[in-house]
Amino acid sequence: MVVGAFISAVNAKNYVNTLKRVGYPASMSYYSQKNLYIVHMGNTPTIEDARVLRDEYRARSRHSFKDTWVLSIE
């Protein structure tokens, strides 16, 4: 579940730290296809599960996670 995408690794790391401080399981990865550092929370076994989780995050906080999206890596 991608909750943020950044050109700057520093900005992505700062967002991860902010999310962790308030209890979210945030991590950062580099997405080379788009040259972005992505901040993500949670992995799911199916795309359907990912969509459910995405909708839960969006509903939980309309401001912070309103643009949450699913990234599928095979």
C-alpha positions as CSV (number, residue, x, y, z in Angstrom):
1,M,0.0,0.0,0.0
2,V,1.7,3.2,-1.2
3,V,1.0,6.2,1.0
4,G,3.6,8.5,-0.5
5,A,6.1,8.9,-3.3
6,F,9.1,11.2,-3.2
7,I,12.0,12.3,-5.4
8,S,14.0,12.9,-2.3
9,A,15.1,10.0,-0.1
10,V,15.4,12.4,2.8
11,N,11.8,13.5,2.5
12,A,10.6,9.9,2.2
13,K,12.6,8.9,5.3
14,N,11.1,11.8,7.2
15,Y,7.6,10.7,6.3
16,V,8.4,7.1,7.4
17,N,9.6,8.4,10.7
18,T,6.5,10.6,11.2
19,L,4.2,7.7,10.4
20,K,6.1,5.3,12.7
21,R,5.9,7.8,15.6
22,V,2.1,7.7,15.4
23,G,2.0,3.9,15.2
24,Y,1.8,3.1,11.5
25,P,4.0,0.2,10.0
26,A,5.7,2.4,7.4
27,S,8.7,1.4,5.3
28,M,10.5,3.0,2.4
29,S,11.7,1.5,-0.9
30,Y,13.2,2.8,-4.1
31,Y,10.9,2.3,-7.1
32,S,13.4,2.4,-10.0
33,Q,10.9,2.3,-12.8
34,K,9.7,5.7,-11.7
35,N,12.8,7.0,-10.0
36,L,10.9,7.5,-6.8
37,Y,11.2,6.6,-3.1
38,I,7.9,5.2,-2.0
39,V,6.5,5.0,1.5
40,H,4.4,2.0,2.0
41,M,2.4,0.3,4.7
42,G,1.5,-3.4,4.4
43,N,1.8,-6.2,1.9
44,T,-1.1,-8.4,1.0
45,P,-1.2,-11.8,-0.8
46,T,-3.9,-10.8,-3.3
47,I,-4.9,-7.6,-5.2
48,E,-8.3,-7.9,-3.7
49,D,-6.9,-7.8,-0.2
50,A,-4.7,-4.8,-1.2
51,R,-7.8,-2.9,-2.5
52,V,-9.6,-3.5,0.8
53,L,-6.6,-2.3,2.8
54,R,-6.2,0.7,0.5
55,D,-9.9,1.6,1.1
56,E,-9.4,1.2,4.9
57,Y,-6.5,3.6,4.9
58,R,-8.3,6.1,2.8
59,A,-11.4,6.0,5.1
60,R,-9.2,6.2,8.2
61,S,-7.8,9.6,7.3
62,R,-9.1,11.5,4.3
63,H,-6.3,14.0,4.5
64,S,-3.2,11.9,5.1
65,F,-4.1,8.9,3.0
66,K,-6.6,10.1,0.5
67,D,-4.2,9.3,-2.4
68,T,-3.2,5.9,-1.2
69,W,-2.6,3.5,-4.1
70,V,-1.8,-0.1,-4.7
71,L,1.6,-1.0,-6.3
72,S,1.8,-4.6,-7.5
73,I,5.3,-6.0,-8.0
74,E,5.7,-9.4,-9.5
